Amino acid sequence: MVGAVVMGKPSRDKGKRREQQAAQLVREWVGPEWDVSRNARNAQKGPHTAGDLCVERAGHWFPYCIEVKGHASFCPSLLWRPGGGFLFGKWASQALEQADSCGREALLMMKPDRRPWLVAAPFYESARFGLCMTVETECGPWLVTTWERFTECGRWSPPKEERWRR
């Protein structure tokens, strides 16, 4: 196949486990009134199903399109390289593309092997990030922090503003 990435079963299974772990973390963050599920691979380009995770609640709009990544050769020290290293730059670009396709903000959840979860978002999403590092990529600056730091403000809840409602 031209332009397609062929992954072996162990890689697909690891990706599925990472997405399930990320879904559990997001479920704990948003609370039981929200439905959090994995999007099917063939549905990840739709306006309501972009990204790896689907977060829904009747009558409310979840602002993030969540992309989940993990790779055996990815480690946080790579983020200090120009462009955040090849993998991070590629993942950031994909997260932006997915988010743009559904009109949401990009949120990238990354799980380095044997290390804590990391979260990244474009620089303009800085309100929620607190103490973090900035990584310059070809698609602009990104903020990176740990999942614990990202969620320490408590559960996410939709803003009272009407613009977030469906």
Residue pairs with C-beta under 8 A, 6 or more apart in sequence:
7 15
14 70
15 68
15 70
16 38
18 68
18 69
18 70
18 111
19 38
19 52
19 53
19 68
20 38
21 111
21 117
22 52
22 53
22 66
22 68
22 109
22 111
22 117
23 36
23 37
23 38
23 53
25 109
25 117
25 147
25 151
26 36
26 53
26 55
26 66
27 34
27 36
29 151
29 155
29 156
30 36
30 55
30 57
30 62
30 155
30 156
31 155
31 156
31 157
33 57
34 55
34 56
34 57
34 62
35 54
35 55
35 56
35 57
36 53
36 54
36 55
37 53
37 54
38 52
38 53
38 54
39 49
39 50
39 51
39 52
39 53
39 54
40 49
43 49
44 50
44 51
44 52
44 98
45 101
46 101
46 102
47 101
47 102
47 103
48 54
48 102
49 102
50 65
50 98
50 99
50 101
50 102
50 104
51 65
51 66
51 67
51 95
51 98
51 99
51 102
51 104
52 66
52 67
52 68
53 66
53 68
55 62
55 64
55 66
56 62
57 158
59 165
59 166
60 158
60 164
60 165
60 166
61 158
61 164
61 165
61 166
62 104
62 158
63 104
63 105
63 164
64 99
64 104
64 105
64 106
64 107
65 95
65 98
65 99
65 101
65 102
65 104
65 105
65 106
65 107
66 107
66 108
66 109
67 91
67 94
67 95
67 98
67 106
67 107
67 108
67 109
68 109
68 110
68 111
69 87
69 91
69 108
69 109
69 110
69 111
70 110
70 111
70 112
70 113
71 87
72 113
73 87
74 85
74 87
74 88
74 110
74 112
74 113
75 112
75 113
75 115
76 112
76 115
76 118
78 84
78 85
78 87
78 88
79 85
79 88
79 133
79 135
79 144
82 136
83 89
83 136
83 137
83 138
84 92
84 135
84 136
84 137
84 142
88 110
88 120
88 135
88 137
88 142
89 137
89 138
89 139
91 108
91 110
92 106
92 108
92 120
92 137
92 139
92 142
93 137
93 138
93 139
95 106
95 107
95 108
95 120
96 106
96 122
96 139
98 106
99 105
99 106
99 107
105 121
105 122
105 125
106 121
106 122
107 119
107 120
107 121
107 125
108 119
108 120
108 121
108 142
109 117
109 118
109 119
109 147
110 117
110 118
110 119
110 120
111 117
111 118
112 118
116 146
116 147
116 148
117 146
117 147
118 144
118 145
118 146
118 147
119 144
119 145
119 146
119 147
119 150
120 135
120 142
120 143
120 144
120 145
121 128
121 129
121 142
121 143
122 139
122 140
122 141
122 142
122 143
123 134
123 140
123 141
123 142
123 143
125 143
126 143
128 150
128 153
129 143
129 145
129 149
129 150
130 145
130 149
130 152
130 153
131 145
131 149
132 143
132 144
132 145
132 149
133 143
133 144
133 145
134 141
134 142
134 143
134 144
135 141
135 142
135 143
135 144
136 142
158 164
158 165
